[in-house]
Amino acid sequence: MTAARTLLEGNTTESVAAIGRIVASGFRDPEGLFYLSRHLAHLNESAAALDLLDRVVGGGFFCYPAMARDPWLDSLRKKPAFTKLLRRAEKQHGEAAAAFERFAGDTMFGAASP
């Protein structure tokens, strides 16, 4: 909350510091870390955002559609490291979707049409 509040208040330094505290705390949820990486990118903290995004993808969050379209990641799009991460996320996303289909995940989780 501090990271978001200070972002809205225009206090970039404290927002980045709050994210740093969360990351240093051992917080490991890759989706939660994704939101922190996009927050860093929005604040033009490209190196930190890319480092955290690498951790996110490595940690198992590879929602390619979100990463490909999120406007808060736009500052990273021309960076080769981002392109590499995005391709890695796309590959893992495709593999997960194929496994879901192969194992009839739609019917397993009750998502199939009647």
KAQUI-V481929 format. One record per backbone hydrogen bond with DSSP energy under -1.0 kcal/mol. NH is the residue of the N-H (numbers start at 1). CO is the residue of the C=O. If there is no record, write none. Layout:
{{NH & CO} {NH & CO}}
//
This chain:
{{5 & 1} {6 & 2} {7 & 3} {8 & 4} {9 & 5} {10 & 7} {11 & 6} {12 & 10} {15 & 11} {16 & 12} {17 & 13} {18 & 14} {19 & 15} {20 & 16} {21 & 17} {22 & 18} {23 & 19} {24 & 20} {25 & 21} {26 & 23} {27 & 22} {33 & 29} {34 & 30} {35 & 31} {36 & 32} {37 & 33} {38 & 34} {39 & 35} {40 & 36} {41 & 37} {42 & 38} {43 & 39} {44 & 41} {45 & 40} {49 & 45} {50 & 46} {51 & 47} {52 & 48} {53 & 49} {54 & 50} {55 & 51} {56 & 52} {57 & 53} {58 & 54} {59 & 55} {60 & 57} {61 & 56} {64 & 62} {67 & 63} {68 & 64} {69 & 65} {70 & 66} {73 & 70} {74 & 71} {76 & 73} {79 & 76} {83 & 79} {84 & 80} {85 & 81} {86 & 82} {87 & 83} {88 & 84} {89 & 85} {90 & 86} {91 & 87} {92 & 88} {93 & 89} {94 & 90} {95 & 91} {96 & 92} {97 & 93} {98 & 94} {99 & 95} {100 & 96} {101 & 97} {102 & 98} {103 & 99} {104 & 101} {105 & 100} {108 & 104} {109 & 105} {110 & 107} {111 & 106} {112 & 106}}
//
